[in-house]
Amino acid sequence: MFALYLLVYKYKSKLSMPFQKKHKLGALPFNEEPFDKSPLCVRVREGVKDKLKTIPNWQERLRNLIDELIEDNDNCQ
C-alpha cells in the first residue's frame, strides 16, 4: 500500500508546476504598463488576419498605431 502511495505521489509531483508562486525567477513583462485584461476584438476583411500574422512583431506595431490614433483624436478635439 505504501509503495502505491509513493508512486502516486511521485507522479503528481511531476505534474505540478516547476516553480512556486511568487518565485524570483520567471517571465517578465515586455512592457512597462500592464495590458488590459480583456482583449480588443476587431472584425477584418477576409484574408487580412493571415496577412497580418506574417508581419514580424505585428501585435506591438498595431498597439503603437492604436496609441497614435488615440493621440491624433485627442489633438483634434
C-alpha positions, -999 to 999 in steps of 0.1 A, spaced: 0 0 0 28 24 9 46 17 -25 14 26 -44 10 58 -24 47 67 -31 42 60 -68 11 82 -70 29 110 -50 59 109 -75 35 110 -104 16 140 -91 47 159 -81 59 156 -118 27 172 -130 29 201 -106 43 235 -116 81 237 -118 82 270 -99 63 280 -68 41 311 -69 58 344 -63 92 330 -71 121 353 -81 127 336 -115 103 335 -143 87 355 -171 90 393 -170 66 416 -188 76 430 -222 62 465 -215 63 489 -186 25 492 -184 3 461 -180 -21 452 -207 -59 453 -202 -73 420 -190 -100 420 -217 -87 419 -253 -99 442 -281 -116 422 -309 -120 436 -344 -136 421 -374 -115 424 -405 -120 416 -442 -113 381 -454 -76 372 -456 -64 402 -436 -58 381 -405 -35 357 -423 -15 385 -439 -12 404 -406 3 373 -389 31 372 -414 43 407 -403 71 405 -377 61 420 -343 27 428 -357 10 430 -323 33 456 -308 32 476 -341 -6 475 -340 -6 487 -304 16 516 -314 -7 525 -343 -37 525 -320 -19 547 -295 -11 572 -324 -47 571 -335 -59 580 -300 -33 608 -297 -44 622 -331 -80 621 -320 -72 639 -287 -52 666 -306 -82 673 -329 -106 679 -301 
